[in-house]
Amino acid sequence: MTSRTDLFSKNIFLNLWGLALLLILILIFQLVGYFISIYFLKIFYHISVNDVKSLMNHPDGSALSVNIGRWSNFIQFAFYMGIPALIFTFINGSKIGDFTQFKNKPNFKKISLAIITGITAVPVVNVITTLSQQFPWPTSFHYFAQKLEFTRSSIFENMLDMHTLSELLICIFILAFLPALLEEYVFRGLILKIGLTQFSKAKRALFFQAFIFTILHLSLYEFLGIFMMGSVLGIIAYRNNSLWYNGITHFTFNAVTVISHFALLTNFEKTGIMVNPESYLNNFFVAIPASLIFGFTFYNLTKKQ
């Protein structure tokens, strides 16, 4: 990552006004992506707008519903994460490389550490979410949290209804690779840089980007787990002066979730025994050793050379 002096010398909007602009662009293109996805899928599948909306928001488990869920997610995500990031970059007279520092080539050891960090973070985050669900929050909190969780889980479970290797690869691309690429650029590339120019201490900038990352995920029960991952990914990016390793960690984290769903669905088709993926991912006996490995790899990935 370039220094604060280098960034200011380019007269780019790495300030709170720039953040407001970026968030407004994200909101605008979220709406644009939503409507484009509806009308594109209407034309592609030869169904009505109401049918597309119904299958997007209330999936019925059919093959059509699964496909609409996946491709609407792809179109919307590409629009509200990808386009605002590119606009923000280019109106500032910058290049994508100014924020990614991909020219700093990764080494094999740190790639391995990033992969292990991503894998072991999955049960840790899932246990944090489970504890949050069991915490005696006020009734009103549980009401809104459960409503959000039901909507999110039904949509994601629909997209994760995989039966072939090609479907697995599509889901890995849509739900693991694309978020790792675009979210890391937006949050650990753009927003972290804004924080570093606005706050006197790096830890405040890291908290700042993790908080925004968490808020935009719109999940109350997962708030602590997402915030932890946002912080972890931010520290990895900051300490390594590059988005390589946090991107690999993010991709691995998401890919493990997708692959675990595929493995258990494939097992169900062979044995007739359906096992909820959460029973493995939320297991304390898995999370405890995983947390120790996670701490070790994260430390080595972010320690000062």
N, C-alpha and C positions, 0 to 999 in steps of 0.2 A: 504494500500500500504506500502511496506517495505521502510525503510529509505534509503537515498542515501549511507550511510556508509555500510549498509547491502548489497546493490546491488553491490557496488564496491568490497566487500569482496569475492563475488562469481566470480569475474573476467569475468563478462559478458559484451557484447559489447553494452553498453548503451552510445553510442557516435555517432558522425556524420558518422563514417565509418559503424557503425551498421545500422544507418538509410539508408545509401546508399545501403547496402546489402539487407535490407528489401524491399526497393523500387524496386531494381533489381529483387528480387524474385517475387514480385507482378507483374511486367511487364512480366517476363518469364512465370509465371503460368497463366497469362491472355491469352497469346497466346496458351499455352498448353490446357487450358480449352476451348478455342474457337474451336480448331480443334477437341478435343475429343467430344465436344457437337455435332459438325457437323456430325462426323462419327457414333457416338452412335445413334443419331436420324435418320440418313440415314438407319441404320440397323433395328432399332426398327419400323420405319414407312414404310419401304420398298420403299423409294423414292430416287431420285438422290441427290448427293451433291449439285448441283446447285439449286435444288428445296428447299432443306433445307436452303441454304444461302438466297434465295429469300424470303422465308416465314419468316425467322428470321429478315432480315433487311427491308423488304417491306411487312408487313403483309397485307393480303387481307380480314381479318375478318372472314375467315372460321374457323370451329372447329379445323381443322388440324393446321392452322396458330396459333391459340390461344394456343394449347397444345405445339407446338414447341417453341413458345415464352416463355412460362412459364418454360419448362424444360431446355431449353438452358440457360436461365437466372440462374436457380438453379445450373446447372453444372458449368457454368463459374464462378459464384460468389463463390461457394464452393471451386473451384480451386484457384482463384487469391486472395481470402481473407483468406481462411482456411489453405491451405497448407503452404504458406509463413509464416504465424503466428506460426504454429507448428514447422516448420524448424528453424525459428529464436529463438524460445523458447528453443528447445532441444539442438541446437548447442552451446548455451550459458550455457549449464549445469543447466538450470532452470526448474521449474515446472510451469504449468499453474497457479496454486494458488499463485505464487510469484507476478503475475501481476494483478490478479482479486481480491484477498482478499475476496473471497466468504465465507471464514470461519467466517467473521464478519457478523453474521446473521442479516437480515433486520428486522425492526420493522414495525408494522401495520401503525402507523401514517405516517412514511416517505414513505411507499409504496403508501399510499393514496395521499400524496403530489406529488409524482412522477407521478402518473396517471393523476392527475388534471393538472400538469405542461405540460405533453405531449398533453393532449386534447386541452388546451387553446393556446398552441404554434402553432397549425395548422392554425387558421385564421390569427394570427399575421404574421407568415412566408409568407403566401399566399398574404397578403396585401403588404408586403415588396417587394415581387416578382412583383406584379402588378404595384407598383410605379416605380420599376426599368424598367419595360417594357415601361412605359409611359414617362420616363425621356428622354430629347432630346440628346441622345448619338450621336456621329458621325455616318454617314451612314454606314461606313465600320463595325462599332461595331454592329449595328442593323442587318446587313447582316449575319455576322457570328453567332450572338446570335440566330437569327430566324432559321437559318439552323440547329444549334444544338438542339434548342427547338423542331423543327418539327420532327427531327429524334427520340429524346427521348420520346416525347409525343405520337407519333404513336406507338412506341414499347410498352410503358406502358399502353396506352389505350387498346391495343390489349390483353395484359395479364390480364387486369382488366375487360374483357368482361365476367361477371359472371352471371349465371342463377340459380344455385342451391346452397344449403348450403355447400355441399362438395367442390364446386369450391371456395366458399368464404374461407373455412378453408385452402385450398391449397394455395390460394393467401396470406392469413395472414401468413402462414408458410414461403412462399418464399419471400414475399415482406416486412414483418414486423419482424417476429421472427429471421430469419437467418441474416438479416442486423444488427439487434440489438445485436445479439450474437457476430458475427464476427467483425463488424466494431468497436464495443465498445472495444473488446479485442485488435484490431490492433491500434486504434487511442488513446483511453483513457487508455489502458493497456500498450502497447509497446511504442508507439511514445511519449505519455505524459511522460513516465518514462525517455525516452532518453532526452527530453527537460529539465526535472528537473535535470538531471545530467550535462547538458551542459550550462545552464543559471543560473546566480546568483539569479534571481528573478523568483518566480513561475508564475507571470503574463506573462512573456516572454515565458515560456514553454507552457502556456495555449494558447497564441496567435499562437505559433509555430504549435501545433498539430491541432488547428482549421483551420489554413491556409492550411495545407497539406490535411486535411479532405475535405476542400472546393475545392481545386484544382483537386483532384482525382474524384470529381463528374462531372466534365466537363460540367458545365452549367453557362453561363455568366449572364443571367437574374436572376438566383437563387443564385448567388454568395453571396450577402449580407445576404439573409435568411439562407442559409446553413452555412455561417460563424457564424451567430448569434447562430444557434443551436449547432455547433461544440464548440463554446465558452461555452454555457450553459451546455452542457453535460460534458465538461472538468472540469468546476468549481464544478459541482455536484460530479464528481468522486474524485476530489482533496480534497474537503472539507469533504467528507464522508469516505475517505481512503478505498474505495471499488467501484466495478463496478456495484453493485446491482441497485442503484437508477437511475443512468444514463441509464443503460440497460432497466429498466422498462419505463423510460421516452421516450427513443428512440423507443421501441416497441409500446408504446401507440400512439405516434405521427404517425408512419407509419400505424398502424392498423386503426386509425380513418379515414385516407385517403381511405384505402381499403374498409372499411365498408360503408363509405358515398357513394362511387361509387356503391356498391352492392345495397344499399337501394334505390338509385335513379333509377337504372336499373330495380329493382323489381317493383318499383312504375310505371315505364313506361310500363311494361308488363301488369299491372293491369288496368291502366287508359289510356294508349296511349299518355300520356303527358311526353315528354322528357325534363328534366331539367338538365342543365349543372351543375355538382358538384361545379365547380369553382364559380358559381353565389352565392353559399352559403359560400364557403370557403374564397372567396375574398371580402366579404361584410364588409364595414367599421363599420356598426352598430353592427356587431357581433364581429369584431376585437377590438373595443374600450373597451367594458366590459371584453372581453377575456384577453386583455393585462393587465388589472388591476388585474384580478385573477391570471394570469400567474406570474406577478411580486410578488404578495403576497406569492404564493406557492413556487416559486423559492427562495425567500428570506428565508422562513422558512426551506426549504430543505437544504440550504447552510450556514445558520448562525452558528456562533461558539457556541458550547454548554457551 
